[in-house]
C-alpha cells in the first residue's frame, strides 16, 4: 500500500498555490522518500507534492539512466 494518497483531477488541492521550500530538513527528506515510494507503487515516472496534498515545491522523478534511483527537485 502506498504511503501517500495520490490526488487526481479535478481535486481542488491541485489548484492551490504551493510554497517554496526554504530549508531542507528531516521533514522534507522524509516527504521525498514517501513520494518516491508512492510514485513507484503507482508505476509512475514523476510525482509532485501537490499531487499528494502537500503544498510544497517538491517533485520526484525516475532517473532515466538508472531506473532504480530517483531525482528529487526542490
Gaussian input, Z-matrix of N, CA and C with variables (Angstrom, degrees):
# hf/3-21g

backbone

0 1
 N
 C     1     B1
 C     2     B2     1     A1
 N     3     B3     2     A2     1     D1
 C     4     B4     3     A3     2     D2
 C     5     B5     4     A4     3     D3
 N     6     B6     5     A5     4     D4
 C     7     B7     6     A6     5     D5
 C     8     B8     7     A7     6     D6
 N     9     B9     8     A8     7     D7
 C    10    B10     9     A9     8     D8
 C    11    B11    10    A10     9     D9
 N    12    B12    11    A11    10    D10
 C    13    B13    12    A12    11    D11
 C    14    B14    13    A13    12    D12
 N    15    B15    14    A14    13    D13
 C    16    B16    15    A15    14    D14
 C    17    B17    16    A16    15    D15
 N    18    B18    17    A17    16    D16
 C    19    B19    18    A18    17    D17
 C    20    B20    19    A19    18    D18
 N    21    B21    20    A20    19    D19
 C    22    B22    21    A21    20    D20
 C    23    B23    22    A22    21    D21
 N    24    B24    23    A23    22    D22
 C    25    B25    24    A24    23    D23
 C    26    B26    25    A25    24    D24
 N    27    B27    26    A26    25    D25
 C    28    B28    27    A27    26    D26
 C    29    B29    28    A28    27    D27
 N    30    B30    29    A29    28    D28
 C    31    B31    30    A30    29    D29
 C    32    B32    31    A31    30    D30
 N    33    B33    32    A32    31    D31
 C    34    B34    33    A33    32    D32
 C    35    B35    34    A34    33    D33
 N    36    B36    35    A35    34    D34
 C    37    B37    36    A36    35    D35
 C    38    B38    37    A37    36    D36
 N    39    B39    38    A38    37    D37
 C    40    B40    39    A39    38    D38
 C    41    B41    40    A40    39    D39
 N    42    B42    41    A41    40    D40
 C    43    B43    42    A42    41    D41
 C    44    B44    43    A43    42    D42
 N    45    B45    44    A44    43    D43
 C    46    B46    45    A45    44    D44
 C    47    B47    46    A46    45    D45
 N    48    B48    47    A47    46    D46
 C    49    B49    48    A48    47    D47
 C    50    B50    49    A49    48    D48
 N    51    B51    50    A50    49    D49
 C    52    B52    51    A51    50    D50
 C    53    B53    52    A52    51    D51
 N    54    B54    53    A53    52    D52
 C    55    B55    54    A54    53    D53
 C    56    B56    55    A55    54    D54
 N    57    B57    56    A56    55    D55
 C    58    B58    57    A57    56    D56
 C    59    B59    58    A58    57    D57
 N    60    B60    59    A59    58    D58
 C    61    B61    60    A60    59    D59
 C    62    B62    61    A61    60    D60
 N    63    B63    62    A62    61    D61
 C    64    B64    63    A63    62    D62
 C    65    B65    64    A64    63    D63
 N    66    B66    65    A65    64    D64
 C    67    B67    66    A66    65    D65
 C    68    B68    67    A67    66    D66
 N    69    B69    68    A68    67    D67
 C    70    B70    69    A69    68    D68
 C    71    B71    70    A70    69    D69
 N    72    B72    71    A71    70    D70
 C    73    B73    72    A72    71    D71
 C    74    B74    73    A73    72    D72
 N    75    B75    74    A74    73    D73
 C    76    B76    75    A75    74    D74
 C    77    B77    76    A76    75    D75
 N    78    B78    77    A77    76    D76
 C    79    B79    78    A78    77    D77
 C    80    B80    79    A79    78    D78
 N    81    B81    80    A80    79    D79
 C    82    B82    81    A81    80    D80
 C    83    B83    82    A82    81    D81
 N    84    B84    83    A83    82    D82
 C    85    B85    84    A84    83    D83
 C    86    B86    85    A85    84    D84
 N    87    B87    86    A86    85    D85
 C    88    B88    87    A87    86    D86
 C    89    B89    88    A88    87    D87
 N    90    B90    89    A89    88    D88
 C    91    B91    90    A90    89    D89
 C    92    B92    91    A91    90    D90
 N    93    B93    92    A92    91    D91
 C    94    B94    93    A93    92    D92
 C    95    B95    94    A94    93    D93
 N    96    B96    95    A95    94    D94
 C    97    B97    96    A96    95    D95
 C    98    B98    97    A97    96    D96
 N    99    B99    98    A98    97    D97
 C   100   B100    99    A99    98    D98
 C   101   B101   100   A100    99    D99
 N   102   B102   101   A101   100   D100
 C   103   B103   102   A102   101   D101
 C   104   B104   103   A103   102   D102
 N   105   B105   104   A104   103   D103
 C   106   B106   105   A105   104   D104
 C   107   B107   106   A106   105   D105
 N   108   B108   107   A107   106   D106
 C   109   B109   108   A108   107   D107
 C   110   B110   109   A109   108   D108
 N   111   B111   110   A110   109   D109
 C   112   B112   111   A111   110   D110
 C   113   B113   112   A112   111   D111
 N   114   B114   113   A113   112   D112
 C   115   B115   114   A114   113   D113
 C   116   B116   115   A115   114   D114
 N   117   B117   116   A116   115   D115
 C   118   B118   117   A117   116   D116
 C   119   B119   118   A118   117   D117
 N   120   B120   119   A119   118   D118
 C   121   B121   120   A120   119   D119
 C   122   B122   121   A121   120   D120
 N   123   B123   122   A122   121   D121
 C   124   B124   123   A123   122   D122
 C   125   B125   124   A124   123   D123
 N   126   B126   125   A125   124   D124
 C   127   B127   126   A126   125   D125
 C   128   B128   127   A127   126   D126
 N   129   B129   128   A128   127   D127
 C   130   B130   129   A129   128   D128
 C   131   B131   130   A130   129   D129
 N   132   B132   131   A131   130   D130
 C   133   B133   132   A132   131   D131
 C   134   B134   133   A133   132   D132
 N   135   B135   134   A134   133   D133
 C   136   B136   135   A135   134   D134
 C   137   B137   136   A136   135   D135
 N   138   B138   137   A137   136   D136
 C   139   B139   138   A138   137   D137
 C   140   B140   139   A139   138   D138
 N   141   B141   140   A140   139   D139
 C   142   B142   141   A141   140   D140
 C   143   B143   142   A142   141   D141
 N   144   B144   143   A143   142   D142
 C   145   B145   144   A144   143   D143
 C   146   B146   145   A145   144   D144
 N   147   B147   146   A146   145   D145
 C   148   B148   147   A147   146   D146
 C   149   B149   148   A148   147   D147
 N   150   B150   149   A149   148   D148
 C   151   B151   150   A150   149   D149
 C   152   B152   151   A151   150   D150
 N   153   B153   152   A152   151   D151
 C   154   B154   153   A153   152   D152
 C   155   B155   154   A154   153   D153
 N   156   B156   155   A155   154   D154
 C   157   B157   156   A156   155   D155
 C   158   B158   157   A157   156   D156
 N   159   B159   158   A158   157   D157
 C   160   B160   159   A159   158   D158
 C   161   B161   160   A160   159   D159
 N   162   B162   161   A161   160   D160
 C   163   B163   162   A162   161   D161
 C   164   B164   163   A163   162   D162
 N   165   B165   164   A164   163   D163
 C   166   B166   165   A165   164   D164
 C   167   B167   166   A166   165   D165
 N   168   B168   167   A167   166   D166
 C   169   B169   168   A168   167   D167
 C   170   B170   169   A169   168   D168
 N   171   B171   170   A170   169   D169
 C   172   B172   171   A171   170   D170
 C   173   B173   172   A172   171   D171
 N   174   B174   173   A173   172   D172
 C   175   B175   174   A174   173   D173
 C   176   B176   175   A175   174   D174
 N   177   B177   176   A176   175   D175
 C   178   B178   177   A177   176   D176
 C   179   B179   178   A178   177   D177
 N   180   B180   179   A179   178   D178
 C   181   B181   180   A180   179   D179
 C   182   B182   181   A181   180   D180
 N   183   B183   182   A182   181   D181
 C   184   B184   183   A183   182   D182
 C   185   B185   184   A184   183   D183
 N   186   B186   185   A185   184   D184
 C   187   B187   186   A186   185   D185
 C   188   B188   187   A187   186   D186
 N   189   B189   188   A188   187   D187
 C   190   B190   189   A189   188   D188
 C   191   B191   190   A190   189   D189
 N   192   B192   191   A191   190   D190
 C   193   B193   192   A192   191   D191
 C   194   B194   193   A193   192   D192
 N   195   B195   194   A194   193   D193
 C   196   B196   195   A195   194   D194
 C   197   B197   196   A196   195   D195
 N   198   B198   197   A197   196   D196
 C   199   B199   198   A198   197   D197
 C   200   B200   199   A199   198   D198
 N   201   B201   200   A200   199   D199
 C   202   B202   201   A201   200   D200
 C   203   B203   202   A202   201   D201
 N   204   B204   203   A203   202   D202
 C   205   B205   204   A204   203   D203
 C   206   B206   205   A205   204   D204
 N   207   B207   206   A206   205   D205
 C   208   B208   207   A207   206   D206
 C   209   B209   208   A208   207   D207
 N   210   B210   209   A209   208   D208
 C   211   B211   210   A210   209   D209
 C   212   B212   211   A211   210   D210
 N   213   B213   212   A212   211   D211
 C   214   B214   213   A213   212   D212
 C   215   B215   214   A214   213   D213
 N   216   B216   215   A215   214   D214
 C   217   B217   216   A216   215   D215
 C   218   B218   217   A217   216   D216
 N   219   B219   218   A218   217   D217
 C   220   B220   219   A219   218   D218
 C   221   B221   220   A220   219   D219

   B1=1.4517
   B2=1.5274
   B3=1.3131
   B4=1.4615
   B5=1.5280
   B6=1.3013
   B7=1.4623
   B8=1.5247
   B9=1.3425
   B10=1.4555
   B11=1.5272
   B12=1.3092
   B13=1.4586
   B14=1.5225
   B15=1.3165
   B16=1.4617
   B17=1.5166
   B18=1.3131
   B19=1.4613
   B20=1.5288
   B21=1.3025
   B22=1.4565
   B23=1.5242
   B24=1.3095
   B25=1.4574
   B26=1.5113
   B27=1.2861
   B28=1.4623
   B29=1.5291
   B30=1.3116
   B31=1.4634
   B32=1.5309
   B33=1.3201
   B34=1.4782
   B35=1.5211
   B36=1.3253
   B37=1.4642
   B38=1.5379
   B39=1.3129
   B40=1.4646
   B41=1.5262
   B42=1.3133
   B43=1.4664
   B44=1.5346
   B45=1.3068
   B46=1.4650
   B47=1.5225
   B48=1.3272
   B49=1.4627
   B50=1.5193
   B51=1.3218
   B52=1.4632
   B53=1.5206
   B54=1.3220
   B55=1.4567
   B56=1.5239
   B57=1.3410
   B58=1.4643
   B59=1.5278
   B60=1.3054
   B61=1.4650
   B62=1.5194
   B63=1.3255
   B64=1.4605
   B65=1.5235
   B66=1.3317
   B67=1.4610
   B68=1.5229
   B69=1.3156
   B70=1.4620
   B71=1.5218
   B72=1.3145
   B73=1.4550
   B74=1.5215
   B75=1.2998
   B76=1.4675
   B77=1.5301
   B78=1.3278
   B79=1.4699
   B80=1.5303
   B81=1.3361
   B82=1.4594
   B83=1.5255
   B84=1.3213
   B85=1.4749
   B86=1.5265
   B87=1.3231
   B88=1.4680
   B89=1.5269
   B90=1.3296
   B91=1.4575
   B92=1.5271
   B93=1.3270
   B94=1.4692
   B95=1.5248
   B96=1.3136
   B97=1.4759
   B98=1.5234
   B99=1.3289
   B100=1.4694
   B101=1.5266
   B102=1.3273
   B103=1.4618
   B104=1.5284
   B105=1.3313
   B106=1.4664
   B107=1.5241
   B108=1.3140
   B109=1.4638
   B110=1.5296
   B111=1.3251
   B112=1.4624
   B113=1.5221
   B114=1.3360
   B115=1.4586
   B116=1.5291
   B117=1.3201
   B118=1.4665
   B119=1.5251
   B120=1.3260
   B121=1.4706
   B122=1.5264
   B123=1.3402
   B124=1.4615
   B125=1.5304
   B126=1.3338
   B127=1.4689
   B128=1.5246
   B129=1.3296
   B130=1.4557
   B131=1.5160
   B132=1.3197
   B133=1.4636
   B134=1.5157
   B135=1.3255
   B136=1.4515
   B137=1.5194
   B138=1.3180
   B139=1.4646
   B140=1.5244
   B141=1.3319
   B142=1.4658
   B143=1.5207
   B144=1.3124
   B145=1.4658
   B146=1.5307
   B147=1.3499
   B148=1.4654
   B149=1.5320
   B150=1.3204
   B151=1.4566
   B152=1.5250
   B153=1.3237
   B154=1.4620
   B155=1.5332
   B156=1.3492
   B157=1.4567
   B158=1.5169
   B159=1.3318
   B160=1.4700
   B161=1.5310
   B162=1.3218
   B163=1.4605
   B164=1.5305
   B165=1.3378
   B166=1.4696
   B167=1.5195
   B168=1.3269
   B169=1.4633
   B170=1.5312
   B171=1.3069
   B172=1.4630
   B173=1.5199
   B174=1.3283
   B175=1.4558
   B176=1.5261
   B177=1.3171
   B178=1.4642
   B179=1.5213
   B180=1.3294
   B181=1.4601
   B182=1.5255
   B183=1.3226
   B184=1.4572
   B185=1.5234
   B186=1.3177
   B187=1.4596
   B188=1.5245
   B189=1.3195
   B190=1.4633
   B191=1.5312
   B192=1.3169
   B193=1.4642
   B194=1.5255
   B195=1.3272
   B196=1.4602
   B197=1.5274
   B198=1.3139
   B199=1.4637
   B200=1.5297
   B201=1.3282
   B202=1.4738
   B203=1.5125
   B204=1.3294
   B205=1.4593
   B206=1.5281
   B207=1.3021
   B208=1.4606
   B209=1.5200
   B210=1.3109
   B211=1.4628
   B212=1.5252
   B213=1.3163
   B214=1.4667
   B215=1.5239
   B216=1.3173
   B217=1.4583
   B218=1.5200
   B219=1.3254
   B220=1.4640
   B221=1.5154
   A1=108.92
   A2=115.93
   A3=119.11
   A4=110.63
   A5=113.96
   A6=120.70
   A7=111.85
   A8=116.84
   A9=121.51
   A10=110.26
   A11=116.95
   A12=121.69
   A13=109.17
   A14=116.34
   A15=121.14
   A16=109.00
   A17=115.16
   A18=122.09
   A19=107.97
   A20=117.17
   A21=120.39
   A22=109.87
   A23=115.84
   A24=122.91
   A25=109.11
   A26=119.00
   A27=131.55
   A28=114.40
   A29=119.37
   A30=122.33
   A31=109.32
   A32=115.53
   A33=121.13
   A34=113.00
   A35=117.93
   A36=120.01
   A37=110.98
   A38=117.30
   A39=120.91
   A40=112.25
   A41=117.16
   A42=121.03
   A43=112.81
   A44=117.32
   A45=121.24
   A46=111.72
   A47=115.21
   A48=119.90
   A49=108.26
   A50=115.79
   A51=119.40
   A52=110.09
   A53=114.84
   A54=121.47
   A55=111.13
   A56=116.54
   A57=118.50
   A58=110.18
   A59=115.81
   A60=121.15
   A61=106.92
   A62=116.60
   A63=120.67
   A64=112.50
   A65=115.78
   A66=120.04
   A67=108.46
   A68=116.19
   A69=120.31
   A70=107.97
   A71=114.26
   A72=120.64
   A73=111.12
   A74=115.30
   A75=122.09
   A76=110.76
   A77=117.31
   A78=121.18
   A79=111.17
   A80=116.70
   A81=120.49
   A82=111.50
   A83=116.58
   A84=120.30
   A85=110.88
   A86=116.88
   A87=120.87
   A88=110.27
   A89=116.65
   A90=120.75
   A91=110.30
   A92=117.35
   A93=120.99
   A94=110.95
   A95=117.58
   A96=121.25
   A97=110.93
   A98=116.77
   A99=120.92
   A100=110.85
   A101=116.46
   A102=120.71
   A103=111.10
   A104=116.75
   A105=120.27
   A106=110.04
   A107=116.89
   A108=120.87
   A109=110.64
   A110=116.78
   A111=121.52
   A112=110.78
   A113=117.17
   A114=122.17
   A115=110.79
   A116=116.61
   A117=120.67
   A118=111.82
   A119=116.79
   A120=119.78
   A121=111.60
   A122=116.95
   A123=121.24
   A124=111.17
   A125=117.04
   A126=122.37
   A127=111.59
   A128=115.97
   A129=121.33
   A130=111.76
   A131=115.08
   A132=121.34
   A133=111.53
   A134=117.33
   A135=121.94
   A136=110.29
   A137=115.40
   A138=120.25
   A139=108.25
   A140=115.62
   A141=121.28
   A142=109.24
   A143=116.26
   A144=121.10
   A145=112.95
   A146=119.81
   A147=117.93
   A148=113.39
   A149=117.54
   A150=120.46
   A151=112.34
   A152=116.62
   A153=120.58
   A154=110.63
   A155=115.55
   A156=120.98
   A157=115.39
   A158=118.13
   A159=122.24
   A160=108.97
   A161=116.66
   A162=120.93
   A163=112.00
   A164=115.56
   A165=121.52
   A166=109.36
   A167=116.12
   A168=121.08
   A169=110.21
   A170=115.31
   A171=122.22
   A172=107.20
   A173=116.22
   A174=121.22
   A175=108.16
   A176=116.13
   A177=121.28
   A178=107.89
   A179=116.22
   A180=121.69
   A181=109.21
   A182=114.91
   A183=120.70
   A184=108.21
   A185=116.28
   A186=121.65
   A187=108.00
   A188=117.25
   A189=122.24
   A190=112.06
   A191=117.41
   A192=121.73
   A193=111.85
   A194=116.20
   A195=121.18
   A196=107.54
   A197=116.85
   A198=120.63
   A199=113.50
   A200=117.36
   A201=119.41
   A202=112.14
   A203=117.32
   A204=119.74
   A205=109.77
   A206=115.24
   A207=121.44
   A208=109.30
   A209=114.90
   A210=122.30
   A211=107.13
   A212=116.38
   A213=121.87
   A214=107.46
   A215=115.80
   A216=121.41
   A217=109.11
   A218=116.29
   A219=122.00
   A220=108.10
   D1=134.46
   D2=-177.28
   D3=-69.79
   D4=151.38
   D5=-177.96
   D6=-68.59
   D7=-37.45
   D8=-174.11
   D9=-121.16
   D10=150.58
   D11=177.15
   D12=-87.39
   D13=126.22
   D14=179.08
   D15=-83.48
   D16=127.86
   D17=178.36
   D18=-90.20
   D19=138.80
   D20=179.06
   D21=-124.65
   D22=155.93
   D23=179.69
   D24=-56.91
   D25=133.38
   D26=16.58
   D27=-104.25
   D28=34.68
   D29=179.86
   D30=-53.36
   D31=130.33
   D32=-176.10
   D33=-62.28
   D34=-28.45
   D35=-177.62
   D36=-62.08
   D37=-24.55
   D38=-179.96
   D39=-72.66
   D40=-12.20
   D41=178.65
   D42=-94.64
   D43=-9.38
   D44=-177.37
   D45=-72.91
   D46=147.28
   D47=172.48
   D48=-72.41
   D49=146.08
   D50=-179.24
   D51=-109.04
   D52=159.67
   D53=-176.26
   D54=-97.79
   D55=143.21
   D56=174.13
   D57=-68.10
   D58=153.64
   D59=176.53
   D60=-94.23
   D61=116.35
   D62=-176.42
   D63=-89.29
   D64=-25.30
   D65=-179.06
   D66=-146.64
   D67=135.43
   D68=177.99
   D69=-95.61
   D70=111.89
   D71=-178.41
   D72=-122.33
   D73=-163.32
   D74=-178.32
   D75=-60.63
   D76=-42.94
   D77=-177.65
   D78=-63.45
   D79=-41.52
   D80=-179.52
   D81=-68.72
   D82=-38.49
   D83=177.42
   D84=-65.86
   D85=-41.42
   D86=178.62
   D87=-65.15
   D88=-41.71
   D89=177.94
   D90=-60.44
   D91=-45.46
   D92=179.39
   D93=-59.78
   D94=-42.65
   D95=178.36
   D96=-63.42
   D97=-43.47
   D98=178.40
   D99=-64.28
   D100=-38.94
   D101=178.98
   D102=-65.49
   D103=-40.70
   D104=178.48
   D105=-62.75
   D106=-45.33
   D107=179.42
   D108=-61.88
   D109=-43.94
   D110=179.01
   D111=-63.02
   D112=-44.55
   D113=179.66
   D114=-60.08
   D115=-44.90
   D116=-179.05
   D117=-65.33
   D118=-41.61
   D119=-179.98
   D120=-65.91
   D121=-25.92
   D122=178.46
   D123=-91.43
   D124=5.03
   D125=-177.25
   D126=56.16
   D127=38.07
   D128=-179.56
   D129=-92.89
   D130=171.61
   D131=176.52
   D132=-116.73
   D133=-5.29
   D134=178.31
   D135=-166.99
   D136=152.66
   D137=-179.69
   D138=-154.71
   D139=130.23
   D140=177.60
   D141=-102.80
   D142=150.05
   D143=-178.28
   D144=-55.17
   D145=-40.02
   D146=178.03
   D147=-60.66
   D148=-25.49
   D149=179.39
   D150=-70.26
   D151=-13.66
   D152=175.38
   D153=-115.87
   D154=18.29
   D155=173.79
   D156=82.57
   D157=15.13
   D158=-179.53
   D159=-106.11
   D160=126.82
   D161=-177.14
   D162=-89.71
   D163=59.85
   D164=177.31
   D165=-132.27
   D166=150.94
   D167=179.34
   D168=-85.05
   D169=77.75
   D170=178.08
   D171=-133.79
   D172=137.71
   D173=176.26
   D174=-139.30
   D175=144.97
   D176=174.87
   D177=-120.85
   D178=140.76
   D179=179.06
   D180=-137.70
   D181=152.55
   D182=176.73
   D183=-71.49
   D184=136.55
   D185=175.37
   D186=-74.42
   D187=115.71
   D188=-175.94
   D189=-62.09
   D190=-32.09
   D191=-178.70
   D192=-76.48
   D193=-32.38
   D194=-177.68
   D195=-139.48
   D196=96.54
   D197=-173.05
   D198=-64.65
   D199=-10.85
   D200=178.35
   D201=-83.78
   D202=-10.69
   D203=178.43
   D204=-114.47
   D205=164.65
   D206=-179.82
   D207=-131.92
   D208=157.00
   D209=177.93
   D210=-109.41
   D211=134.03
   D212=177.44
   D213=-109.69
   D214=125.30
   D215=178.25
   D216=-112.69
   D217=129.68
   D218=-179.98
   D219=-122.68

